[in-house]
Amino acid sequence: MDTQFDVIIAGGGMVGATLAAALGHSSLRIALIESSEPDAFTPEQPHDLRVSAVSIASQRMFEAIGAWEAMRKMRACPYRQMLVWDGEKGGQTLFDSGELYQPVLGHIIENRVIQLAVVEVAKRLDNITWLSPERVEHLEQHDSTVSVRLISGTQLQARVLVGADGANSSVRRLSDIGIDKHPYDQHALVATVETALPQQDITWQRYVPSGPQAFLPLSGQHGSLVWYHTPDTVAELEALSDDALRDAIVDAFPERLGEIVAVQNRGSFPLIKSHAHCYLAGRVVLIGDAAHTIHPQAGQGVNLGLMDAAQLAEQLLQQHSQGRDIGHHAALRRYERARRGYNQLMISSMDAFYYAFRESSPPLQLARSLALTAADRIMPVKRFTMAYAMGLSGDLPQLAQGKLPT
Ligand SMILES: Cc1cc2nc3c(=O)[nH]c(=O)nc-3n(C[C@H](O)[C@H](O)[C@H](O)COP(=O)(O)OP(=O)(O)OC[C@H]3O[C@@H](n4cnc5c(N)ncnc54)[C@H](O)[C@@H]3O)c2cc1C
């Protein structure tokens, strides 16, 4: 096996595999290292517990790398509307894709389906070497290269090492990149349910003092429910029998959910905001959850990570096409400058939502209800918010415009 590469990507999850596929259409030689091979898909399989709201910008990236059709054919549920309301005072905003002249606002897709489709593309490209199950165990930086030792003992060298290995990134730790971490006093209970009512073209979220309650549509009459609550309550809910959990959901969730035919799957997640002190150290660069995690209430985590991948791909390919060192500090810094501020803004916005909706003082309750009503009625504000959430505003990297970077 060749051990010399231009780029080594540690982590073949949704973000790392997308970066590999975006770079794989060039002449760069890439190694993609993933610690666990994803299970194959069959249509009879129950829905994966972990799902993502995929923005239009992310959809365009998947189209550009050639993964979108495979995802759609496996399982993806488009939604046209998004309703957000205050459960106490009743103010609400309804976002409709028609207001932005788009057919949909986004798609809800299982994480495993996204990963499988993108990894399939990466595996088909001749210049990508897929190494799984493998993990980076040790790394060493030199003047013009970085070498890594994998858990199997294999040694690899490249001009750039990308850490796309998730929130507990080994690459970040081995590179001594510090991180600010703040756990929220809230966990998320996620349950896949079958509902009596069809409600497949809308995603909704109600805010109550204990935390948001959300419905994300899945194929068939299925949905993914996210119930944010204190860590203790989430642990109690998770331990209930299927029937007891179904009753608890029907009692607590808004009436519009209707009857639940069955609870098919459940799990819980701690919620942590984190931001790496910097995105690079020498020839090592971080993307996705390895660099930042945010409160998932607006479903933006993986969309931010994919935007990192798009921006980094563009930067690396620009250097490469000009015959320059792809690991040159100035080039990697351009990536960091383009992404870090934007990601920080998103982390802070989710923080502001978290605290604003937890506060139960009457004046604040009234203010946030009025804000939701105003956001619904003032069309320029509404369009701006929608475009932001769909990843259609600002200076987009080529991949997010649906073009392979050159
Ligand atoms: C409850 C909840 C709901 C969410 N909902 C949404 C949503 O609706 N929309 C959204 O955009 N985001 C959502 N997110 C966030 C989203 O899941 C993450 O942002 C996303 O998974 C990050 O992708 P990633 O590829 O960066 O990291 P990961 O998905 O963590 O992938 C990292 C990959 O690296 C591999 N790996 C780990 N260590 C190593 C190693 N040492 N060597 C090699 N490989 C390694 C892992 O096996 C994995 O495949 C949600 C998060 C939570 C907790």
The ligand as a Gaussian input file, in Angstrom:
#p B3LYP/6-31G(d) Opt

LIG

0 1
 C      -29.418000      15.186000      19.590000
 C      -28.670000      15.741000      18.410000
 C      -29.376000      16.129000      17.277000
 C      -28.700000      16.680000      16.181000
 N      -29.430000      17.093000      15.098000
 C      -28.810000      17.691000      14.070000
 C      -29.543000      18.176000      12.924000
 O      -30.765000      18.042000      12.825000
 N      -28.851000      18.796000      11.916000
 C      -27.501000      18.976000      12.000000
 O      -26.947000      19.592000      11.076000
 N      -26.767000      18.516000      13.043000
 C      -27.388000      17.889000      14.076000
 N      -26.655000      17.435000      15.138000
 C      -25.190000      17.579000      15.120000
 C      -24.546000      16.537000      14.207000
 O      -24.951000      15.223000      14.567000
 C      -23.022000      16.653000      14.270000
 O      -22.666000      17.988000      14.056000
 C      -22.375000      15.769000      13.197000
 O      -22.552000      14.418000      13.495000
 C      -20.878000      16.075000      13.066000
 O      -20.341000      15.327000      12.006000
 P      -18.781000      14.996000      11.959000
 O      -18.577000      14.188000      10.725000
 O      -17.990000      16.252000      12.160000
 O      -18.522000      14.127000      13.262000
 P      -19.065000      12.675000      13.607000
 O      -20.440000      12.480000      13.066000
 O      -18.856000      12.496000      15.068000
 O      -18.077000      11.734000      12.785000
 C      -16.749000      11.496000      13.200000
 C      -16.283000      10.195000      12.566000
 O      -14.933000       9.965000      12.936000
 C      -14.766000       8.610000      13.359000
 N      -13.647000       8.631000      14.312000
 C      -13.659000       9.028000      15.604000
 N      -12.429000       8.973000      16.112000
 C      -11.601000       8.548000      15.131000
 C      -10.197000       8.318000      15.022000
 N       -9.374000       8.521000      16.043000
 N       -9.677000       7.888000      13.831000
 C      -10.501000       7.686000      12.781000
 N      -11.849000       7.886000      12.813000
 C      -12.388000       8.331000      13.976000
 C      -16.121000       8.211000      13.933000
 O      -16.334000       6.806000      13.846000
 C      -17.090000       8.981000      13.037000
 O      -17.478000       8.239000      11.904000
 C      -27.295000      16.861000      16.242000
 C      -26.570000      16.467000      17.366000
 C      -27.248000      15.906000      18.451000
 C      -26.466000      15.505000      19.683000

